């Protein structure tokens, strides 16, 4: 699932359809748009606070509601990047219009390429806009580069992400487009050498109360983790001293600095315009404004599910742990910037029923940590569950979803 920023084709944006232009719509001033927000009350509250400002700048109104009926009754929906594949498969979203991408409010070129070219893109089309997205970072005590052997077995990251974070620098390679599945058969690859080696190392890792480092995602003030800002260092994920070559089928030693790979898309919040909306023009204007530069800092720090996705904000402090320390906030911002800028990335899979796949991998990792299964056996069990899930979804259907996630198959929204 490697994607190199320099080699990605530019995703297509959508242009207004003649049907939209041929049927008059109410002006922005007379439209009240509905925004369905998933399980994120903090972000929903932050969006609601912007209603007055939106009324001033546009003359329009919006109201925020819980996300229901898969977004069928909303003009816009706010959702996790992981849900993008399932939503597109269901035909829930409209591709982003050129007018939204060209808007000064959005400033799309300010978005990190990893976000612009991967997390909001599906099958070569931009299908949503980012309010904030998360890539895990490492927090440690003391000086020097963090090594994987120092990172705690468990922490704020769910077990599946903890394994994929450690496996990424071993498995991702420029010659390998797909890391988790065979792109032809959809057979899982999680029993291959890089994943087994990563899980073996994870089993041998120190417990949280004895580890000098751990992987983190935002916790924010309301759910601040224990700890102190004094002596804390923040960095991108640790690197690896070797990787598995997908063509030569052998381990290659890394010369020089450890090989780092960012794990992106594990969490975040995107905003998209629904196919059911009868107010597409106004909805895209609102989406571009919400995801735009003027609201970016406020919304990207509103909940534990979001973090900065803009290069222009990379120097502004963002204390993920909610301890109010400006110095620590600057370390988080700098480490996040480095993670987003990394050209080697493992993108979290945006599959249909993706949560069920992640639960199966969670269980395998936990069984290995608890000593209930050997790492290879645990991963084989997870692979069997993945195969069963793929058959339940429909192997060809899931394959198309996965290839669109990778950007190698074009997505055509259903005609309505």
C-alpha positions in Angstrom: 0.0 0.0 0.0 3.0 2.3 -0.5 2.2 5.6 -2.2 5.0 8.0 -3.1 3.9 11.6 -3.2 6.0 12.4 -6.2 4.6 9.6 -8.3 0.9 10.0 -7.6 -1.5 11.0 -10.4 -3.4 14.1 -9.6 -6.9 13.1 -8.5 -9.8 14.4 -10.5 -12.3 16.8 -9.1 -16.0 16.8 -10.1 -17.6 19.4 -12.3 -21.2 20.4 -11.9 -23.6 18.3 -13.8 -26.0 19.8 -16.3 -28.9 18.5 -14.2 -27.7 20.7 -11.4 -27.5 23.8 -13.6 -30.8 23.2 -15.2 -32.9 23.2 -12.0 -32.9 26.5 -10.1 -31.9 26.2 -6.5 -32.5 28.5 -3.6 -29.9 31.2 -3.0 -27.3 30.6 -0.2 -29.1 33.2 1.9 -32.4 31.2 1.9 -30.8 27.7 2.4 -30.4 26.0 5.8 -28.0 23.1 5.3 -27.8 20.1 7.6 -24.4 18.6 8.7 -24.5 15.1 10.0 -21.6 14.5 12.4 -20.6 11.0 13.5 -19.5 10.0 17.0 -17.5 13.2 17.8 -19.5 15.5 20.1 -16.5 17.8 20.7 -16.0 18.4 17.0 -19.8 18.8 16.5 -19.8 21.5 19.1 -16.9 23.3 17.5 -18.6 23.3 14.1 -21.8 24.7 15.7 -19.8 27.6 17.1 -19.1 28.6 13.5 -22.7 29.0 12.5 -22.9 32.7 13.2 -19.7 33.4 11.3 -21.0 31.4 8.3 -24.2 33.4 8.3 -22.1 36.6 8.3 -19.9 35.6 5.4 -22.5 33.8 3.2 -25.9 34.8 4.4 -26.7 31.1 4.7 -27.4 28.9 7.7 -26.5 25.4 8.8 -27.5 23.1 11.7 -25.5 20.2 13.1 -27.2 16.9 13.7 -26.1 13.4 14.7 -25.2 11.3 11.6 -28.1 9.0 10.9 -29.4 6.9 8.0 -25.9 6.8 6.5 -26.2 10.5 5.7 -29.4 10.1 3.6 -31.1 13.1 5.3 -28.0 15.4 5.5 -26.5 17.8 3.0 -23.0 17.2 4.4 -21.5 14.5 6.6 -18.4 14.4 8.8 -16.8 11.0 9.0 -13.5 9.1 9.5 -11.1 8.7 6.5 -11.4 4.9 7.1 -15.1 5.1 6.1 -14.4 6.7 2.7 -14.3 3.4 0.8 -17.6 2.1 2.2 -19.3 5.5 1.6 -18.2 5.6 -2.0 -19.2 2.0 -2.6 -22.7 2.9 -1.3 -22.8 6.0 -3.6 -23.3 8.3 -0.6 -20.9 11.1 -1.6 -20.6 13.5 -4.5 -17.1 14.1 -5.9 -15.7 17.4 -4.9 -16.4 20.1 -7.4 -13.7 22.2 -9.1 -15.3 25.3 -7.8 -14.7 24.2 -4.2 -11.1 23.2 -4.9 -10.4 26.6 -6.6 -11.9 28.6 -3.7 -9.6 31.0 -1.8 -11.2 29.8 1.4 -10.0 26.2 1.0 -6.4 27.0 -0.2 -6.1 23.3 -1.3 -2.4 23.6 -2.1 -1.7 24.3 1.6 -2.8 20.7 2.5 0.0 18.2 2.9 0.3 16.0 -0.2 -0.3 12.9 1.9 -3.7 14.3 2.8 -4.6 15.8 -0.6 -3.4 12.9 -2.8 -4.3 9.9 -0.6 -6.7 10.5 2.4 -9.3 12.5 0.5 -8.8 10.7 -2.8 -10.5 7.5 -3.9 -10.2 5.9 -7.3 -8.6 9.0 -8.7 -11.3 11.4 -7.5 -11.3 13.8 -4.6 -14.4 12.7 -2.6 -14.1 14.8 0.6 -12.2 17.6 2.3 -10.2 17.3 5.5 -11.1 19.0 8.8 -8.1 17.2 10.5 -6.4 13.9 10.2 -4.1 11.8 12.5 -0.9 10.0 12.0 0.7 8.4 15.2 3.8 9.9 16.8 6.3 8.6 19.4 6.7 10.2 22.8 9.8 9.4 24.8 11.9 10.4 27.8 15.6 11.1 27.4 17.9 11.9 24.5 18.7 10.1 21.3 16.7 8.4 18.6 13.8 6.3 19.7 14.2 2.6 18.9 11.3 0.1 18.5 12.8 -2.0 21.3 12.0 0.9 23.6 8.4 1.4 22.6 5.7 0.0 24.9 3.6 -3.0 23.8 0.4 -1.1 24.5 -0.8 2.4 24.9 -3.3 4.8 23.3 -3.0 3.1 19.9 -5.2 0.2 19.3 -3.3 -3.1 18.8 -3.9 -3.3 15.0 -2.4 0.1 14.5 0.5 -0.7 16.9 1.4 -3.7 14.7 1.0 -1.9 11.4 3.1 1.0 12.7 6.0 -1.4 13.5 5.6 -3.4 10.4 5.4 -0.4 8.0 9.2 0.2 7.7 9.8 -3.5 7.2 7.0 -4.1 4.6 6.6 -0.9 2.6 8.8 -0.7 -0.5 8.8 1.4 -3.7 8.2 -1.7 -5.8 5.3 -2.9 -3.7 2.1 -1.0 -4.3 -0.1 -3.2 -2.1 1.1 -4.2 1.4 -1.9 -5.8 3.1 -3.5 -7.8 0.3 -2.7 -9.5 -2.9 -4.3 -7.0 -5.4 -5.4 -9.8 -7.7 -6.9 -12.4 -5.3 -7.4 -10.2 -2.2 -5.5 -12.9 -0.2 -4.2 -11.3 3.0 -0.4 -10.7 3.2 -0.3 -10.3 7.0 1.3 -13.7 7.4 4.4 -12.6 5.4 7.8 -12.1 6.9 7.6 -8.4 7.7 4.4 -8.8 9.7 5.6 -11.9 11.5 8.9 -10.1 12.4 7.0 -7.0 13.6 4.6 -9.0 15.8 7.5 -11.0 17.3 9.3 -7.8 18.1 6.0 -6.4 19.6 5.6 -9.4 21.8 9.2 -8.8 23.1 8.6 -5.1 23.7 8.5 -3.8 27.3 5.1 -3.2 29.1 3.9 0.4 29.3 5.0 0.9 32.9 8.6 0.0 32.0 9.0 1.5 28.5 10.8 4.7 27.9 8.6 5.4 24.9 5.1 4.9 23.5 3.1 5.7 20.4 0.4 8.2 20.8 -2.5 9.9 19.0 -4.2 13.1 20.2 -5.9 12.8 23.7 -6.7 16.6 24.1 -7.5 18.3 27.4 -10.7 16.5 28.3 -8.9 13.1 28.1 -5.3 14.0 28.9 -3.0 11.1 29.5 -0.9 10.8 32.6 2.6 12.3 32.4 4.5 15.5 32.5 5.8 17.8 29.8 9.2 18.0 31.5 11.8 16.0 29.6 9.4 14.7 27.1 10.5 14.4 23.4 8.2 13.9 20.5 9.2 12.4 17.1 7.8 10.6 14.1 7.6 6.8 14.3 10.9 5.0 14.8 12.7 3.7 11.8 14.0 0.2 10.9 17.5 -1.0 10.2 16.3 -3.5 7.6 13.4 -4.1 5.3 12.0 -7.1 3.3 12.6 -6.8 -0.5 9.3 -7.9 -2.2 11.1 -9.0 -5.4 14.2 -10.6 -4.1 12.3 -12.1 -1.1 15.1 -11.4 1.4 15.9 -9.0 4.2 18.0 -6.0 3.1 20.1 -4.1 5.7 19.6 -0.3 5.7 22.8 1.7 5.4 22.7 5.1 7.2 19.7 6.5 9.0 16.9 4.1 10.0 14.2 3.7 7.5 11.0 5.6 8.6 7.5 5.0 7.2 4.5 7.1 8.3 1.2 5.3 9.1 -1.5 7.7 7.9 -5.2 7.7 8.0 -5.7 5.8 11.2 -8.1 8.5 12.4 -9.4 11.9 11.3 -12.5 13.7 10.2 -13.4 14.5 6.6 -16.4 16.5 5.4 -18.3 15.5 2.2 -21.4 16.5 0.3 -24.0 13.8 0.0 -25.5 12.6 -3.2 -28.9 13.1 -1.5 -28.4 16.8 -1.0 -30.7 19.1 -3.1 -28.4 22.0 -2.4 -25.1 20.9 -3.9 -23.7 24.3 -4.8 -24.3 25.8 -1.3 -23.1 22.6 0.4 -19.8 22.6 -1.4 -19.2 26.3 -0.5 -19.8 25.4 3.1 -17.6 22.3 2.9 -14.7 24.4 1.4 -15.2 27.0 4.1 -15.3 24.6 7.0 -12.1 22.8 5.7 -10.5 26.1 4.8 -7.5 28.0 6.3 -9.6 30.4 8.5 -11.1 27.5 10.5 -8.3 25.0 10.3 -6.6 25.7 13.6 -9.8 25.8 15.5 -11.3 22.6 14.1 -8.0 20.6 13.9 -7.6 20.9 17.7 -11.3 20.4 18.6 -11.2 16.7 19.4 -9.0 13.7 19.9 -9.9 12.5 16.3 -8.2 15.4 14.5 -4.8 17.0 14.0 -3.3 19.6 11.7 -3.2 18.8 7.9 -1.8 22.2 6.7 1.8 23.1 6.1 1.1 26.8 7.0 0.2 25.7 10.6 3.2 23.4 11.1 5.0 26.0 13.3 2.1 26.6 15.6 2.0 24.6 18.9 -0.5 21.8 19.3 -0.2 19.9 22.6 -1.8 16.6 21.8 -1.7 15.6 25.5 -3.5 18.7 26.7 -0.9 19.7 29.2 -0.8 23.3 28.1 2.9 23.4 27.5 3.9 25.5 24.5 7.3 23.9 24.1 5.7 20.4 24.1 3.1 21.7 21.7 5.8 22.8 19.3 7.4 19.4 19.5 4.2 17.7 18.5 3.7 20.2 15.6 7.2 19.6 14.3 7.0 15.8 14.6 3.6 15.8 12.9 5.0 18.0 10.1 7.9 15.5 9.6 5.5 12.6 9.6 3.2 14.2 7.0 6.2 15.2 4.8 7.7 11.7 4.7 7.3 10.2 1.2 7.2 6.6 2.5 3.7 6.0 3.9 1.4 3.1 4.8 -2.1 4.3 4.3 -4.7 2.7 6.6 -7.0 0.6 4.4 -10.4 2.2 3.5 -12.3 -1.0 2.9 -16.0 -1.9 3.1 -16.6 -3.1 6.7 -13.1 -2.0 7.6 -13.7 -2.0 11.4 -14.3 -5.8 11.3 -11.0 -6.4 9.7 -9.3 -4.2 12.3 -11.0 -6.1 15.2 -9.7 -9.4 13.8 -6.2 -7.9 13.7 -6.6 -6.4 17.2 -7.5 -9.9 18.5 -4.5 -11.5 16.8 -2.0 -9.0 18.3 -3.5 -9.3 21.7 -3.5 -13.1 21.6 0.2 -13.0 20.8 1.0 -10.5 23.5 -0.9 -12.5 26.1 1.0 -15.7 25.0 -2.1 -17.5 23.8 -0.7 -17.9 20.3 2.6 -17.8 18.6 2.9 -14.7 16.4 2.6 -16.6 13.1 -0.3 -18.7 14.3 -2.1 -15.5 15.5 -1.6 -13.8 12.2 -2.8 -16.9 10.3 -6.0 -16.8 12.4 -6.5 -13.1 11.5 -5.8 -13.9 7.8 -8.5 -16.6 7.9 -11.0 -14.1 9.4 -10.0 -11.5 6.8 -10.7 -14.0 4.0 -14.1 -14.8 5.5 -15.0 -11.1 5.7 -13.9 -10.6 2.1 -16.1 -13.4 1.0 -19.0 -12.0 3.0 -18.6 -8.6 1.4 -18.0 -10.1 -2.1 -14.4 -10.7 -3.2 -14.7 -8.7 -6.4 -16.6 -5.9 -4.8 -14.0 -5.6 -2.0 -11.1 -5.9 -4.5 -12.5 -2.9 -6.5 -12.8 -1.0 -3.2 -9.2 -1.8 -2.3 -7.8 -1.0 -5.8 -9.6 2.4 -5.7 -8.2 2.9 -2.2 -4.7 2.4 -3.8 -5.6 4.7 -6.7 -5.1 2.1 -9.4 -8.7 1.7 -10.4 -10.9 4.6 -11.4 -14.0 5.3 -9.3 -17.2 6.3 -11.1 -20.0 7.4 -8.8 -23.4 5.7 -9.4 -25.6 7.7 -11.8 -28.8 9.0 -10.1 
